[in-house]
Amino acid sequence: MDFAKEFDRAEHLISIGRHREAKKIVVQLLGMQQHSYLYQMLGTCELGLGNFEAARRAVEQCLALDAENDFGHFLTSVLEMQRERWSESEKAVERALEIDPTHVPYLCQLARVQLAKGNPNAAAKSIEQGLRLDPNNVDLLQLKTNQHFAQFDNTQAMDTLMEALREDPTNSSLLTTLGYRQLDFKEYEKAKETLTNALMHNPDNETARQGLAEAYKVRWRLFNIFYKYGFARYKMEFSLWRVLLWILLIKTMLFWGVAFIAFILFAWWGDVLFNSVLRLGQKTKYLLSNSKIIQSNFFLIANGVALLAAMLATAFDSPPLWRMTVIACLILFFGIAFLEVDLRRQRRSVGIVAGAMVGLLTWGGFAIESSANFGLLAGFLLITFGLLFTFRVIGW
């Protein structure tokens, strides 16, 4: 391996945000040479991938090898800020500025921490210091906007925000800030246009996506209904005592228990269908994250397979084809559940609920099945997909 060539390649990948590929190269380089800068690069990659503990270990190793590595102290500040340890974050970035007092990103970080601590006056000094070094720095202008908002100086904040947008009209973060201000002023059509523009330039901007959803929720009654009552909204409310209540209900009132589960699953199906419909719009498609688009793709394919199996079963009056139809429907629900990325809070409760729903649905669907072999197949599907889904939800 050519060390210098791979080193330059890793730096380039980091600069364009391809942290996973860069990390692989950096790990190989560390096997050849232990250097603080390489650990700095590894920490940057881990931070970019959201692996905060791994990033922390890499940064600690970086500073152990070179206590004067200013970027290592900067990364420490970012990591401490992520843990909401404002004082430790501020000390770390101040140490970075002691080593390199003219590096503008460090002044940006200091101002960011000071604003988070609720000290807009100190942040204003840091911002002005940075603007003297780089008068057109967009990050500093955005922080200045936030500082004015923190001091309830809306006029100055909007003037600074528009100045920053003149410098960088495609900046997704600035457009998001403007969109939220327009939401505050009840300018919903302007907010939709601005936030859609933000998502066009950065499709992964979840803050802009949430703001866009709020704008549609206010202006579009159908969206409001699904936004409030879709399965994606109330699935998080499940808890352990509700699971026990469900079991008791189904044990004593089988029909109503199964009917309730069917209603939940139908609501879930309708929620994903609604997401699929949103993809047809030139603007509404930005309401969906990449994971929701993947889920929608699977949903459309699985529904197509289930519909085809049902049509064939009807045409040929074939029990095996009807069984295939039921299995396709089960896989449909398991699949969209597996691809549901919001099942992070109350993970264990949701996992138990999902297992209960899957078990009851399968048992209810196959209780009258006379074929022992098909019953075994249904049990195998229940165990396999049920465990996969539950493990996915729990986070294993």
C-alpha positions as CSV (number, residue, x, y, z in Angstrom):
1,M,0.0,0.0,0.0
2,D,1.3,3.5,-0.9
3,F,0.9,5.3,2.4
4,A,1.0,8.9,0.9
5,K,-1.4,8.1,-1.9
6,E,-3.9,6.4,0.5
7,F,-3.5,9.2,3.0
8,D,-4.5,11.8,0.4
9,R,-7.4,9.6,-0.7
10,A,-8.7,9.4,2.8
11,E,-8.5,13.1,3.3
12,H,-10.4,13.7,0.1
13,L,-13.1,11.3,1.1
14,I,-13.5,13.0,4.4
15,S,-13.7,16.4,2.7
16,I,-16.7,15.2,0.6
17,G,-18.4,13.4,3.5
18,R,-17.8,9.8,2.5
19,H,-16.8,8.9,6.0
20,R,-17.4,5.1,5.8
21,E,-15.0,4.6,2.9
22,A,-12.5,7.0,4.5
23,K,-12.6,5.1,7.8
24,K,-11.6,1.8,6.1
25,I,-8.5,3.5,4.7
26,V,-7.6,5.3,7.9
27,V,-7.8,2.0,9.9
28,Q,-5.4,0.4,7.4
29,L,-3.0,3.4,7.7
30,L,-3.1,3.1,11.5
31,G,-2.0,-0.5,11.1
32,M,1.1,0.9,9.4
33,Q,1.8,4.0,11.6
34,Q,0.4,5.3,14.9
35,H,0.1,9.1,14.5
36,S,-2.2,11.7,16.2
37,Y,-3.4,13.1,12.8
38,L,-4.6,9.6,11.8
39,Y,-6.6,9.3,15.0
40,Q,-7.9,12.8,14.3
41,M,-9.1,11.6,10.9
42,L,-10.6,8.4,12.5
43,G,-12.4,10.6,15.1
44,T,-13.8,12.7,12.3
45,C,-15.0,9.7,10.4
46,E,-16.7,8.1,13.5
47,L,-18.3,11.5,14.3
48,G,-19.6,11.7,10.8
49,L,-21.1,8.2,11.0
50,G,-22.7,9.0,14.3
51,N,-20.5,6.6,16.3
52,F,-19.9,9.0,19.2
53,E,-18.3,6.6,21.6
54,A,-15.9,5.3,19.0
55,A,-15.2,9.0,18.0
56,R,-14.4,9.8,21.7
57,R,-11.9,6.9,21.9
58,A,-10.2,8.0,18.7
59,V,-9.9,11.6,19.9
60,E,-8.6,10.5,23.3
61,Q,-5.9,8.5,21.5
62,C,-5.2,11.5,19.3
63,L,-4.6,13.8,22.2
64,A,-2.6,11.2,24.1
65,L,-0.2,11.1,21.2
66,D,-0.2,14.9,20.8
67,A,-1.7,17.1,23.5
68,E,-1.2,20.2,21.2
69,N,-3.4,18.8,18.4
70,D,-5.9,21.7,18.2
71,F,-8.4,19.8,16.0
72,G,-8.4,17.1,18.6
73,H,-9.6,19.6,21.2
74,F,-12.1,20.9,18.7
75,L,-13.5,17.4,18.2
76,T,-13.6,17.0,22.0
77,S,-15.8,20.2,22.2
78,V,-18.1,18.8,19.5
79,L,-18.5,15.5,21.3
80,E,-19.1,17.2,24.7
81,M,-21.7,19.4,23.2
82,Q,-23.4,16.4,21.8
83,R,-23.7,15.2,25.4
84,E,-24.9,18.7,26.5
85,R,-21.9,19.2,28.7
86,W,-21.6,22.9,27.8
87,S,-18.8,23.9,30.2
88,E,-16.5,21.0,29.2
89,S,-17.3,21.7,25.5
90,E,-16.4,25.4,26.0
91,K,-13.2,24.6,27.7
92,A,-12.1,22.2,25.0
93,V,-12.7,24.7,22.1
94,E,-11.0,27.5,24.1
95,R,-8.0,25.2,24.4
96,A,-8.1,24.7,20.6
97,L,-8.2,28.5,20.2
98,E,-5.2,28.9,22.5
99,I,-3.2,26.8,20.0
100,D,-4.7,28.4,16.9
101,P,-6.5,31.7,17.7
102,T,-7.3,32.6,14.1
103,H,-9.1,29.4,13.0
104,V,-12.6,30.6,12.2
105,P,-14.4,27.2,12.6
106,Y,-13.1,27.1,16.3
107,L,-14.7,30.6,16.8
108,C,-17.9,29.2,15.3
109,Q,-17.9,26.3,17.7
110,L,-17.2,28.6,20.7
111,A,-20.2,30.9,19.7
112,R,-22.3,27.8,19.2
113,V,-21.6,26.5,22.7
114,Q,-22.1,29.9,24.2
115,L,-25.5,30.2,22.6
116,A,-26.4,26.7,23.9
117,K,-25.3,27.8,27.4
118,G,-27.7,30.7,27.1
119,N,-25.0,33.4,26.9
120,P,-25.8,35.4,23.7
121,N,-23.6,38.3,24.8
122,A,-20.5,36.2,25.0
123,A,-21.5,34.5,21.7
124,A,-21.8,38.0,20.1
125,K,-18.1,38.7,20.9
126,S,-16.9,35.4,19.5
127,I,-19.0,36.0,16.3
128,E,-17.6,39.5,15.9
129,Q,-14.1,38.2,16.4
130,G,-14.7,35.6,13.7
131,L,-16.3,38.1,11.3
132,R,-13.2,40.4,11.6
133,L,-11.2,37.4,10.2
134,D,-13.8,36.3,7.6
135,P,-16.5,39.0,7.1
136,N,-18.5,36.8,4.7
137,N,-18.4,33.5,6.6
138,V,-21.9,32.0,6.3
139,D,-21.6,29.9,9.5
140,L,-20.8,33.0,11.5
141,L,-23.7,34.9,9.9
142,Q,-26.1,32.1,10.7
143,L,-24.8,32.1,14.3
144,K,-25.3,35.9,14.4
145,T,-28.8,35.4,13.3
146,N,-29.4,32.8,16.1
147,Q,-27.8,35.3,18.5
148,H,-30.2,38.1,17.5
149,F,-33.2,35.7,17.8
150,A,-31.9,34.7,21.3
151,Q,-32.0,38.3,22.2
152,F,-35.5,38.8,20.7
153,D,-34.1,41.2,18.1
154,N,-36.1,39.8,15.2
155,T,-35.4,42.7,12.8
156,Q,-31.6,42.4,13.1
157,A,-31.9,38.6,13.0
158,M,-33.8,38.6,9.7
159,D,-31.4,41.2,8.2
160,T,-28.4,39.0,9.1
161,L,-30.1,35.9,7.8
162,M,-30.9,37.6,4.4
163,E,-27.3,38.8,4.2
164,A,-26.1,35.2,4.8
165,L,-28.4,33.9,2.1
166,R,-27.1,36.5,-0.3
167,E,-23.6,35.0,0.3
168,D,-24.9,31.4,0.0
169,P,-28.4,31.1,-1.5
170,T,-28.3,27.3,-1.7
171,N,-27.3,26.8,2.0
172,S,-29.9,24.3,3.3
173,S,-29.4,25.2,6.9
174,L,-30.0,28.9,6.3
175,L,-33.1,28.2,4.2
176,T,-34.4,26.0,7.0
177,T,-34.0,28.8,9.5
178,L,-35.8,31.2,7.1
179,G,-38.6,28.6,6.6
180,Y,-39.1,28.3,10.3
181,R,-39.3,32.1,10.7
182,Q,-42.0,32.1,8.0
183,L,-43.9,29.4,9.9
184,D,-43.7,31.6,13.0
185,F,-45.1,34.5,10.9
186,K,-47.9,32.2,9.5
187,E,-46.6,32.6,6.0
188,Y,-47.3,29.0,5.2
189,E,-47.0,29.1,1.4
190,K,-43.7,30.9,1.6
191,A,-42.5,28.4,4.2
192,K,-43.4,25.5,2.0
193,E,-41.5,26.9,-0.9
194,T,-38.4,27.8,1.3
195,L,-38.3,24.4,3.1
196,T,-38.8,22.5,-0.1
197,N,-35.9,24.4,-1.5
198,A,-33.8,23.5,1.5
199,L,-34.6,19.8,1.0
200,M,-33.8,20.1,-2.7
201,H,-30.3,21.1,-1.8
202,N,-30.0,18.6,1.1
203,P,-32.5,15.8,1.1
204,D,-31.2,14.5,4.5
205,N,-32.2,17.7,6.3
206,E,-34.7,16.3,8.8
207,T,-35.3,19.6,10.5
208,A,-36.4,21.1,7.2
209,R,-38.6,18.0,6.6
210,Q,-40.3,18.4,10.0
211,G,-41.0,22.1,9.2
212,L,-42.4,21.2,5.8
213,A,-44.7,18.7,7.4
214,E,-45.9,21.4,9.8
215,A,-46.7,23.7,6.8
216,Y,-48.7,21.0,5.0
217,K,-50.4,20.0,8.2
218,V,-51.8,23.5,8.7
219,R,-52.8,24.0,5.0
220,W,-53.9,20.5,3.9
221,R,-56.7,18.8,5.9
222,L,-56.1,15.4,4.5
223,F,-52.4,15.5,5.4
224,N,-53.4,16.7,8.9
225,I,-55.6,13.7,9.4
226,F,-52.8,11.2,8.5
227,Y,-50.2,13.3,10.3
228,K,-52.2,13.1,13.5
229,Y,-53.9,9.7,13.3
230,G,-51.7,7.6,11.1
231,F,-50.1,4.6,12.6
232,A,-46.7,6.3,12.5
233,R,-47.9,8.8,15.1
234,Y,-49.5,6.6,17.7
235,K,-47.4,3.4,17.5
236,M,-45.0,5.0,19.9
237,E,-47.6,5.2,22.6
238,F,-47.6,1.5,23.3
239,S,-46.3,0.4,26.7
240,L,-46.1,-2.9,28.6
241,W,-49.3,-2.5,30.5
242,R,-51.2,-2.0,27.2
243,V,-49.7,-5.2,25.9
244,L,-51.0,-7.1,29.0
245,L,-54.4,-5.4,28.5
246,W,-54.4,-6.6,24.8
247,I,-53.7,-10.1,25.9
248,L,-56.5,-10.0,28.4
249,L,-58.9,-8.5,25.9
250,I,-58.1,-11.1,23.2
251,K,-58.3,-13.9,25.8
252,T,-61.7,-12.9,26.9
253,M,-63.1,-11.3,23.7
254,L,-61.4,-12.9,20.7
255,F,-63.5,-11.3,18.0
256,W,-63.0,-7.7,19.2
257,G,-59.3,-8.4,20.0
258,V,-58.6,-9.6,16.4
259,A,-60.8,-6.8,15.0
260,F,-58.7,-4.2,16.9
261,I,-55.4,-5.7,15.7
262,A,-56.8,-5.7,12.1
263,F,-57.7,-2.0,12.5
264,I,-54.2,-1.2,13.7
265,L,-52.6,-3.0,10.8
266,F,-55.0,-1.4,8.3
267,A,-54.2,2.0,9.7
268,W,-50.5,1.2,9.4
269,W,-51.0,0.0,5.8
270,G,-52.9,3.2,5.0
271,D,-50.1,5.3,6.5
272,V,-47.5,3.8,4.3
273,L,-49.9,4.0,1.3
274,F,-50.3,7.7,2.0
275,N,-46.5,8.1,2.0
276,S,-46.4,6.4,-1.4
277,V,-49.0,8.8,-2.7
278,L,-46.9,11.7,-1.5
279,R,-44.1,10.6,-3.7
280,L,-46.1,11.4,-6.8
281,G,-46.0,15.1,-6.1
282,Q,-43.1,17.3,-7.3
283,K,-43.0,19.0,-3.9
284,T,-44.6,16.6,-1.5
285,K,-42.0,13.9,-2.3
286,Y,-39.6,15.9,-0.2
287,L,-41.7,15.0,2.9
288,L,-40.2,11.5,2.8
289,S,-36.8,10.6,4.0
290,N,-34.6,8.0,2.2
291,S,-35.7,5.3,4.6
292,K,-39.3,6.1,4.0
293,I,-38.8,5.9,0.2
294,I,-37.2,2.5,0.6
295,Q,-40.1,1.4,2.8
296,S,-42.5,2.7,0.2
297,N,-40.7,0.8,-2.6
298,F,-41.0,-2.5,-0.6
299,F,-44.6,-1.7,0.2
300,L,-45.5,-1.2,-3.5
301,I,-43.7,-4.4,-4.6
302,A,-45.1,-6.5,-1.8
303,N,-48.7,-5.3,-2.5
304,G,-48.2,-6.1,-6.2
305,V,-47.1,-9.6,-5.4
306,A,-50.0,-10.1,-2.9
307,L,-52.5,-8.8,-5.5
308,L,-51.1,-11.0,-8.2
309,A,-51.3,-14.1,-6.0
310,A,-54.9,-13.2,-5.0
311,M,-55.9,-12.8,-8.7
312,L,-54.3,-16.1,-9.6
313,A,-55.9,-17.8,-6.6
314,T,-59.3,-16.5,-7.7
315,A,-58.8,-17.5,-11.3
316,F,-57.7,-21.1,-10.5
317,D,-59.5,-21.6,-7.2
318,S,-56.3,-22.9,-5.7
319,P,-55.9,-23.2,-1.9
320,P,-52.0,-23.2,-2.2
321,L,-52.2,-19.9,-4.1
322,W,-54.5,-18.5,-1.4
323,R,-52.0,-19.6,1.2
324,M,-49.3,-17.8,-0.8
325,T,-51.5,-14.7,-0.8
326,V,-51.8,-14.8,3.0
327,I,-48.0,-15.3,3.3
328,A,-47.4,-12.3,1.0
329,C,-49.6,-10.1,3.2
330,L,-47.7,-11.2,6.3
331,I,-44.4,-10.5,4.6
332,L,-45.7,-7.1,3.6
333,F,-46.4,-6.1,7.2
334,F,-43.2,-7.7,8.5
335,G,-41.3,-5.9,5.8
336,I,-42.7,-2.4,6.4
337,A,-42.2,-3.0,10.1
338,F,-38.6,-4.0,9.6
339,L,-38.0,-0.9,7.5
340,E,-39.7,1.4,10.0
341,V,-36.9,3.6,11.3
342,D,-38.8,5.5,14.0
343,L,-39.2,2.5,16.3
344,R,-36.4,3.7,18.6
345,R,-38.2,5.0,21.6
346,Q,-39.9,2.5,23.9
347,R,-38.2,-0.1,21.9
348,R,-38.8,-3.1,24.1
349,S,-42.5,-2.3,24.5
350,V,-42.9,-1.9,20.8
351,G,-41.1,-5.2,20.2
352,I,-43.4,-7.0,22.6
353,V,-46.4,-5.5,21.0
354,A,-45.2,-6.4,17.5
355,G,-44.5,-10.0,18.6
356,A,-48.0,-10.2,20.0
357,M,-49.6,-8.7,16.9
358,V,-47.7,-11.0,14.6
359,G,-48.6,-14.1,16.7
360,L,-52.3,-13.3,17.0
361,L,-52.5,-12.4,13.3
362,T,-50.9,-15.6,12.3
363,W,-52.8,-17.7,14.7
364,G,-56.1,-16.1,13.7
365,G,-55.4,-16.6,10.0
366,F,-54.4,-20.2,10.3
367,A,-56.5,-21.5,13.2
368,I,-59.0,-23.1,10.8
369,E,-56.3,-24.4,8.4
370,S,-56.6,-28.2,8.2
371,S,-53.2,-28.8,6.7
372,A,-50.6,-29.7,9.3
373,N,-47.8,-28.9,6.9
374,F,-49.1,-25.4,6.3
375,G,-49.5,-24.9,10.0
376,L,-45.9,-25.7,10.5
377,L,-44.9,-23.3,7.7
378,A,-47.0,-20.6,9.4
379,G,-45.3,-21.3,12.7
380,F,-41.9,-21.1,11.1
381,L,-42.7,-17.7,9.5
382,L,-44.0,-16.5,12.8
383,I,-40.8,-17.4,14.7
384,T,-38.5,-16.2,11.9
385,F,-40.0,-12.9,11.1
386,G,-41.2,-12.2,14.6
387,L,-37.8,-12.7,16.1
388,L,-36.2,-10.6,13.3
389,F,-38.6,-7.8,13.8
390,T,-38.4,-7.9,17.6
391,F,-34.6,-7.9,17.5
392,R,-34.6,-5.0,15.0
393,V,-36.9,-3.0,17.3
394,I,-34.9,-3.7,20.4
395,G,-31.8,-2.6,18.6
396,W,-29.8,-5.9,18.3
